[in-house]
């Protein structure tokens, strides 16, 4: 039992290291960009001609500051994806996409709940009764201020569900074969009923999908689908 708990804690620690590894670079970009674009610092050291507004270096430093700020502003989303990737056993790319979707779904649901309860007004403003700093903008969505903790919770929850159900829900070539076979069989059922004597018909074989359909049935089905689309298309 202790070994299992220790292994889980090790995986959690490794999953935290993935988003944390981005922070030093983002911190350098933010620190250098904000320090050398400060008007007081530029005037104090007499660097107006080199780092003043309108110069090339000033524009580059502003871009660096914006890039560093973008990383720190979206830390919850970064931690959600990083924890999901670190905790997922297999098919980590699916876990990462699921974490992004779950993160947006969670914040959108919280925004809807705050709107229904009157914490967020119809004009998008926060009600006066709400404590300052409780509601913030997360990726353009007004939600509760949960910080990195909210992203970690999303990542752990997505990873737990992913590790349990990914074997049942994964995209498989066998599932594609079943879909092809079912669609062809259903679409060509009326045609087969009208053409019982199909011995002399050409046979279309799709070896990869395991489908065996007569060429005439396939052509009739194709024309039927085209007619249905034309009948439902606006004039």
N, C-alpha and C positions, 0 to 999 in steps of 0.2 A: 504493500500500500504506500509506504514511504517512497519507494523508488518510482512509483507511478506519479505521485504528486511532484516529486523532484524533477522528473522528466517533463511534466507539463509546465512547471515554472521555468525550466530551461528554454522551452519553446517560446513561452511568453516573452522572456528576456531577449531572445534572438529576434523575435518579431518587432520589439521596440527598437532594436539597433538599426533596422532598415530606415525608418523615417528620421531617426536621430542623426544618422550619418549625413543628412542633407543640411542640418542646421549650421555647422561651422562655415560652410561655403556661403550660405544665405546670410549669416551674421557678418561675414567679411564684406559682402556686397553692400549690405545695409549700412554697416558702420562707416566704410570708406565713402560711400555715396552721400550719406547724411552729414558727415563731418566736413567734407570739402565743398559742400554746396551751402554751408551755413554762411550767411552774409556777414555776421560778426567775425567769424574766423578769417574770412577772406580779407576783410578790411584791416584786421589786426596785424596780419602778416604781410600786408601789401601785395596781395596776389590778384588784384582786380583785373590786371591785364591778361593774366593766364587763366584764372578760374572764374572770372566775372561772367555775368549773364550774357549769352550770345556767343561765347567762345565754344570751341569744339570740345575741350576737356569738361567744361560745365555740362554740356549736353550728355556726354558719356557718363558722367557721375550721376546725373539725374536718372538715366536709364538704369544704372546699377542700383540706385536707391529704390527704384520702382520694382525691380526684379526681386531684391531681397525682401521688400515689404510684401510682395505677392506670396512668397513662401510662408512667411509668418502669419499672414492673414488667413491662409487656408490650411493651417496646421491640423485642424480636426479632420478634414477630408484626407490629408496625407497620412495621418495616423490610422484612419479607418482602412485605407487601402493597404498600408504597410503591415498592419496587424493581421489582416485577412490573408495576405500573401505569406507571412511568416508562420501562421498557424495552420494553413491548409496543407494537407498531406500530399495531395495530387491535384493536377489540373488547377494550378495556382492562378492562371489567367482568368478562369471562370470565377474564382473566388474574388479576384480584384474587381471585375466588372460587377459582380453581385454586391460588393461593398459600396461601390459608387452609387448604384441604384438604391440600395438600402439607406444610404446617407441622405440622399435627396428625398426619398419617401418619408423618412423620419422627420426631417425639418419641414417638409410641406404639410405633413399631418399636424405637427405642432403649431404651425402658422394657422391652419384651419381651425384648430381648437381655440387658439387665442382670439381669432376673429369671432367665433361663435360666442365665446364667453365675454366679449366686449373689451378685452385687454388691448386689442388693436382695432381702431376705428375704421369706418368705411373709406375714409380718405387716406388710409395708410399710416396715420399718426398713432403714436402710443398713447393710451389713456393716461390721464393725470394721476390716477390712483396707483399706477404701476411704479414700483421702485426703480430708481434710475440705474441703468446698467443691467437690468434683468433681461430685457429684450434687445437683441442685436441683429445685425444683418449677416447671415451666413450664406455665402455664395449668391448674394442677391435675394435671399429669402429671409424675411423677418421671423426669427425663432428665438427660443430661450438661449441665454448665454451659458452653454455647457462646456465650452472650450475643448481642450484636447480630450477630456474625459468622455465626452459624447462620442467622439470618433473612435476611441478605444472600445467603448461598449458596442458600437456598431460592428467593428472589426471582429471582436470576440464572438458576438452572436452569429455573424455571417459565417465565420470559420467553423463554429460548432455545427450549424445546419449543413454546411457544405460537406464536411467530413462524414456526416451521417447519411446524406441522401445523394451524393454525387454519382454513386454507382448506379442508382436507379434512374436518374434523370439525365445522364450524360448522352450526348449526341452520338449515335451509333449508326454504322453503315447498314446494320441489319434492320434498324427502324426505317431507314430510307427505302430499303427494298420492300418492306411491308407496305409503306405508304404508296409507292409506285404500283404495286400489285393490286392494292385495294382500289385506287383511283381508276386504273385501267379496267378492272373487273366491273366496277359500278357503272362507269361511263359506257362500256360496250355491252352491257346486259340487254338493253332493248334491241340492239342490232343483232346480237346472237339469237334472240328469240325469233327474229324475222328471217334469219339465215341459218336454218338447221343443217343444210347440206353444205358444209364448209370444207369438205375433203380436198377439193380441187383449188382452194384458195391459197394464195401465197402466204407464207408465214414469216412474220417479223419477230426475230429473236433478239432480245437484249440480254446477252449473257451476264453482264455485270449485275443487272437488277433481277435476273431470274424471271423475266416476263416472256410469255408466249402468247402473242395476239396475232390474228390474221391481219394482213395488210389492208384488206377491204374494210374490216371492222375499224381499224385505226383511222382510215381516211374518212369514213362516215362519221365517226365520233368527232374528228377534228372539225368537219364542216358543221356538225351540230353545235359545237361549242362556239364557233364563229357566228352562227346565226343567233344564238342566245345573247352573245355580247352585243351584236348589232341591234337586236330588238330592245335591249335595255339601255343603249346609249342614247343621249339626248339628240334630238334632231338638229 
